[in-house]
Amino acid sequence: MNYQAIVDAQNVFFNSNSTKDIHFRKTVLKRLRTVLKENETFLYEAIFKDFQKSEFETYVTELALIYSEIELTLKKLNKWSAKKSISTSLANFPAKSYIMPEPLGVSLVIGAWNYPYQLSLAPVVPAIAAGCTVIIKPSEIAKHTSAAMAKLVNENFDPSFFKVIEGGVEETTELLKIKFDKIFFTGSVAVGKIIYKAAAEHLTPITLELGGKSPAIVTDSIQVKTTAKRLVWAKFLNAGQTCIAPDYVLVKDTVKEAFLNAVVEEIKSADYAVRHDNYTQIINTKNFTRLIDLIEKDKVFYGGKIDENERVIYPTLLTDIDFDHPVMQEEIFGPILPVITYQNIKEAIEAIKNLPKPLSCYAFTKNKKEREAILNEISFGGGAINDALMHITEHDLPFGGVGNSGIGNYHGKSGFDAFSHQKSILQKPFWLEPSLKYAPYSKGKLKILKWLLG
Ligand code: NAD
């Protein structure tokens, strides 16, 4: 495939100014919603082939987020894309100042496999909304969903403003040689660095949505059952293959036993054994092998059960873990939950601060002092108090990492901003032009300027 020709065509289309029309953008977003809604069964079938994800989880964690992003954008787009007046200093009287969001241009969205629809299509919503053209490069690892998106997008949209290009490392490497006006990447820290370097060659602005080890801190001022219920759901959803899943738990020693027992009860009641409805596979053999190597038999408090033929690892709790254990050296990205005990909150906070800045952090506590210490002292992308994962559903909360977990954010207005340039304009009439700033200079002029400019 001639990638340069596709990008050239998108540049021509962008320069035709068609995407500057808000009505055009809204029409494309509505068309995207219709295409997805009319083909939901096809999308469910594709994701089931990739990792046996159920219709329930696919709707709740993928399609619903895309639909609500489209709804919000359609409602707010006029406001987001309007010129914003700001105050003007006396030095420029009589003038007005405003900020005019303009689309960055031709954009490239590179998706990850774990929520293949959401991670490829949710960034497309703000890209289209901002007036960019888009090329999606979905993850080749979820090959059926990649093909499904390619089919639906390429059969329903003009490639000069919206196109899916399938492929893996080789194809992405080729694509990255081309100059884009924006690259939006979701994936691992290691590949994020490759994307950042490639973007730097063209000074292309980037958003990097990366991963890392997101902690959950469980203090002693909690409702144990509700804490366990929320954490179990957040950890084992998508079989733990979630960038913002609680990677590990730091639990106060005095509640450890009650907490672990409650977690086991919750796992049992979720009935993950009814697999096709309630639980997904591990995406491929490489990840399956990597994960089972992390399960040290002596450390298993609960679970450890696997089904090699089906590529399934059932929820597994590890205890007596310290920060030197192999499971704590990398993002787990699977249904294994290490539980580490702490004695005082300072110790827990310090331990987290010793690791790269996480994408998310979850604190379970009714204690205001502890909550504020966690929020003020630990740097992380975003998170929740007394819950996990659900912050992603709030579209007015910018979603993204910090440090190793990413650069930039999206969802709602922040997504629109990620694909926009804020053009700043000072607009003057002709009818007045004081001679103050012009030569010949004088002490009198300087005195007035000092008063005006401060
Ligand atoms: P990945 O980095 O392996 O792949 C992501 C994308 O990059 C894919 O489209 C892939 O084709 C492409 N890619 C892979 N190697 C490449 C290379 N050498 N050159 C150019 N492109 C390349 O990530 P993944 O395995 O798909 O996803 C898992 C990771 O993504 C985890 O670390 C997870 O935490 C993170 N993630 C982050 C978010 C977020 O929103 N922050 C969401 C989901 C996943």
Residues whose N, C-alpha, C, O or C-beta is under 5 A from the ligand:
A	BS01	NAD	I110 G111 A112 W113 K137 P138 S139 E140 G167 G168 V169 T172 T173 T186 G187 S188 V189 V191 I194 E209 L210 G211 G212 C243 S405
